Amino acid sequence: MPFDVLSCNAGSQVPFNTLSLPEGGDIFPVKPIEGLARARERIIARGKSRSLHVAIVGGGPSAMEIAGNVHQLAHEKNLLPPEITIVAGHAILPHAPERVRNLTARYLERRGISILTDTRVRKVRKESLLLDSGESLPADIIFLAIGVKPSPIFSKSGLPVGPDGGLRVNKYLQSIAEPNIFGGGDCIYFEPYPLDKVGVYAVRQNPVLLHNLMAAFAGTPFQEFHPGGKYLLIYNLGDGYGVFNKWSLTFGGRLSFRIKDYIDRRFMHTFQADEH
């Protein structure tokens, strides 16, 4: 398909090639998000008749949020209490401040959620995980929260990519090799310096990307993308509880969740069609 200007917004995906996955089974990556909706349905369907073993592979924010919200789901739907285990690898939230890690672990463990650190998964089976210790961990439902990588389409395209396989772009969010190709979000590698794979950068990039796409058509000057300063992190750990962190301010509780809920709803409202 020919194009004059191309905007690449392909997002990211869980790198399945790092694990050997079986055929079948209730195994769900954290992306795409549609998979989590299917996981919810399966937990509700299977959790009415017996207590499920739910395993989350990974130690990042997604793993923490899934664990807490599976606990909430079981409570809301009157399911038999599941046994939830996080297989975190070396540690949970390795890039977060120590107080964030401690608040998160304390809350989840109070909910009966087990956190295995210094433990890795050697193999994913249909209803269990083989750990590096040789132990087999029962797992009726398995979530894969092992990080994300850009879509492989860029590595296959012949365009310059970053170490993670993302489309390598300059300060204008423009391919360093093809001036009519632009990109934003998780699928790019920002050449000035690497960015975390968090939604806040995609949101900040959107107006710059739109401006530069229009400028490419019009032949007018481009805008530079400036990532901005420290971004706000709030983890939704279920049951109306959150952990808030920005700069040196860290706290946990219901206020954290209410702040996150307000921000998320306000953001989503900007995409709602006007009914009047």
C-alpha positions in Angstrom: 0.0 0.0 0.0 1.7 3.3 -1.1 1.7 6.2 1.3 2.9 9.8 1.4 3.2 10.0 5.2 3.1 7.1 7.6 2.3 7.2 11.4 3.4 4.0 13.2 1.5 3.4 16.4 1.7 -0.4 16.7 2.2 -0.6 20.4 4.0 -3.4 22.1 3.6 -7.1 23.0 4.7 -9.7 25.4 7.8 -11.5 24.1 6.6 -15.0 24.0 9.8 -16.4 22.6 11.4 -16.0 26.0 9.2 -18.9 27.3 8.2 -22.2 26.0 4.4 -22.2 25.9 2.1 -25.2 25.6 -0.9 -25.6 23.4 -4.2 -24.8 25.1 -4.6 -23.9 28.7 -5.7 -20.7 30.3 -2.6 -18.7 29.7 -3.0 -14.9 29.2 -0.4 -12.3 28.4 -0.9 -8.8 29.8 -1.1 -7.4 26.2 -3.3 -7.1 24.2 -5.8 -5.9 26.8 -8.5 -8.0 25.2 -6.8 -11.1 26.7 -7.4 -9.8 30.2 -11.2 -9.6 29.5 -11.1 -13.3 28.5 -9.1 -14.1 31.6 -11.7 -12.5 33.7 -14.5 -14.6 32.1 -12.5 -17.8 32.7 -11.8 -17.0 36.4 -15.5 -16.3 37.0 -16.6 -19.5 35.1 -14.0 -21.8 36.8 -13.9 -20.2 40.2 -17.5 -20.9 41.2 -16.9 -24.6 41.8 -13.4 -24.7 43.2 -10.5 -22.6 44.5 -8.3 -21.8 41.6 -4.5 -21.6 41.6 -3.7 -18.3 39.8 0.0 -17.6 38.9 1.4 -14.4 37.6 4.8 -14.6 35.9 6.7 -11.3 36.4 7.6 -8.8 39.0 6.7 -5.4 37.4 3.7 -3.1 38.0 1.4 -5.2 35.8 2.0 -8.3 37.8 1.2 -6.5 41.1 -2.0 -4.9 39.7 -3.3 -8.2 38.2 -2.7 -10.0 41.5 -4.6 -7.5 43.5 -7.5 -7.2 41.1 -7.9 -11.0 40.8 -8.3 -11.0 44.5 -11.0 -8.3 44.2 -12.7 -10.1 41.4 -13.1 -13.3 43.4 -14.6 -11.3 46.3 -17.0 -9.3 44.1 -18.3 -12.4 42.3 -18.5 -14.6 45.4 -16.0 -17.1 44.0 -14.1 -19.6 46.1 -11.0 -17.8 47.4 -8.2 -18.4 44.9 -4.6 -19.1 45.7 -2.6 -16.3 44.0 1.1 -16.5 43.5 3.5 -14.0 41.9 6.7 -15.5 40.5 8.7 -12.2 40.5 12.1 -13.3 39.3 14.8 -11.4 41.3 12.5 -9.0 43.0 9.2 -7.1 42.7 9.2 -3.6 41.1 13.0 -3.6 40.7 13.0 0.0 39.3 10.7 1.5 41.9 11.8 3.2 45.2 12.1 0.9 48.2 9.1 2.4 50.0 6.9 1.7 46.9 8.1 -1.9 46.9 7.5 -2.3 50.6 4.0 -0.8 50.6 3.0 -3.0 47.6 4.3 -6.2 49.0 2.8 -5.5 52.4 -0.7 -4.9 51.0 -0.7 -7.9 48.7 0.6 -10.3 51.4 -2.1 -9.1 53.8 -4.5 -10.3 51.1 -3.0 -13.8 51.2 -1.1 -13.3 47.9 2.2 -15.2 47.8 5.3 -13.4 46.3 8.2 -15.6 45.2 11.4 -13.6 44.8 14.8 -14.9 43.6 12.7 -17.4 41.6 12.3 -17.8 37.9 10.1 -19.9 35.6 11.9 -22.5 33.6 8.9 -23.7 31.7 5.2 -22.9 31.4 3.0 -26.0 31.4 -0.7 -26.3 30.7 -1.7 -26.1 34.4 1.6 -25.6 36.2 4.9 -23.7 36.2 8.2 -25.4 36.3 10.5 -23.3 38.5 14.2 -23.0 38.3 14.4 -24.9 41.6 12.8 -27.9 40.0 9.6 -27.4 41.9 6.2 -27.5 40.1 3.8 -24.8 41.0 0.1 -25.5 40.3 -1.5 -22.9 38.0 -5.1 -23.2 36.7 -4.8 -19.6 35.3 -1.5 -18.2 34.2 -0.7 -14.5 33.5 2.4 -13.5 31.6 3.6 -10.1 32.8 7.3 -10.4 31.8 7.6 -7.0 30.2 6.9 -5.8 26.7 8.7 -5.2 23.4 7.8 -3.3 20.3 6.1 -5.2 17.5 8.6 -7.2 15.4 7.4 -5.5 12.2 10.1 -2.9 12.5 13.0 -5.4 12.8 11.7 -7.1 9.7 11.2 -3.9 7.7 14.9 -3.0 7.2 14.3 0.4 8.9 16.8 1.4 11.7 15.7 0.1 15.1 16.8 0.5 18.6 18.2 -2.3 20.9 14.6 -3.3 21.8 13.5 -3.5 18.1 11.5 -0.3 18.2 11.4 2.1 15.3 14.4 4.4 15.8 13.2 8.0 15.8 14.7 11.5 16.3 13.6 14.4 18.4 10.7 15.0 15.9 9.4 11.4 16.4 10.6 10.8 12.8 12.4 7.8 11.5 16.1 8.6 11.3 16.2 7.0 7.8 12.9 7.8 6.2 11.7 11.4 6.7 8.1 10.6 5.8 7.7 7.9 8.5 6.8 8.9 12.1 5.9 7.0 15.2 4.9 7.2 18.9 4.2 5.2 22.0 5.7 1.8 22.9 6.7 0.9 19.3 9.4 3.5 19.0 13.0 3.9 20.3 13.6 7.6 21.0 17.1 8.1 19.9 18.0 11.1 22.1 17.6 8.8 25.1 15.5 5.7 25.9 12.1 6.1 27.4 10.2 3.8 29.8 7.3 1.8 28.3 4.6 3.8 30.1 1.5 5.3 28.7 2.3 8.8 29.9 4.9 9.2 27.1 2.5 8.2 24.4 0.0 10.8 25.8 2.7 13.5 25.8 3.8 12.5 22.2 0.3 12.6 20.7 0.1 16.4 20.0 3.7 16.6 18.8 3.1 13.6 16.5 -0.1 15.1 15.1 1.6 18.4 14.5 4.5 16.8 12.7 2.3 14.6 10.5 0.4 17.7 9.4 3.7 19.6 8.9 5.0 16.8 6.7 2.1 17.4 4.4 2.3 21.2 4.5 6.1 21.5 4.4 6.1 23.6 7.6 8.5 23.3 10.6 8.4 20.3 12.9 8.0 20.5 16.7 10.5 18.8 18.9 9.3 16.2 21.5 10.4 16.9 25.0 9.5 14.0 27.3 9.1 16.2 30.3 10.0 15.6 33.9 9.3 12.8 36.4 5.9 11.2 35.8 3.3 10.2 38.3 2.9 6.5 39.2 -0.1 5.1 40.9 -0.6 1.4 41.2 -4.2 0.0 41.4 -3.9 -3.0 43.7 -7.6 -3.8 43.9 -10.3 -3.3 46.6 -10.0 0.5 46.2 -6.3 0.5 47.3 -3.5 2.2 45.5 0.2 3.1 45.9 1.2 6.7 44.9 4.7 7.9 44.0 6.0 11.1 42.5 9.4 12.6 43.4 9.9 11.9 47.1 6.2 11.6 47.9 5.0 8.0 48.4 1.9 6.8 50.2 -0.6 4.0 50.0 -4.3 3.7 50.7 -7.7 4.6 49.3 -6.8 8.2 48.6 -4.1 6.9 46.1 -6.8 4.9 44.3 -9.3 7.8 44.2 -6.6 10.0 42.7 -5.8 7.4 40.0 -9.5 6.8 39.3 -10.2 10.5 38.9 -7.2 11.0 36.5 -8.2 7.9 34.5 -11.8 8.9 34.2 -10.9 12.5 33.3 -8.6 11.3 30.6 -11.1 8.8 29.1 -13.8 11.5 29.1 -11.8 13.4 26.5 -12.5 10.5 24.1 -16.3 10.3 24.7 -18.6 11.5 21.9 -20.8 14.4 22.7 -24.3 13.1 23.0 -26.0 16.5 22.6 
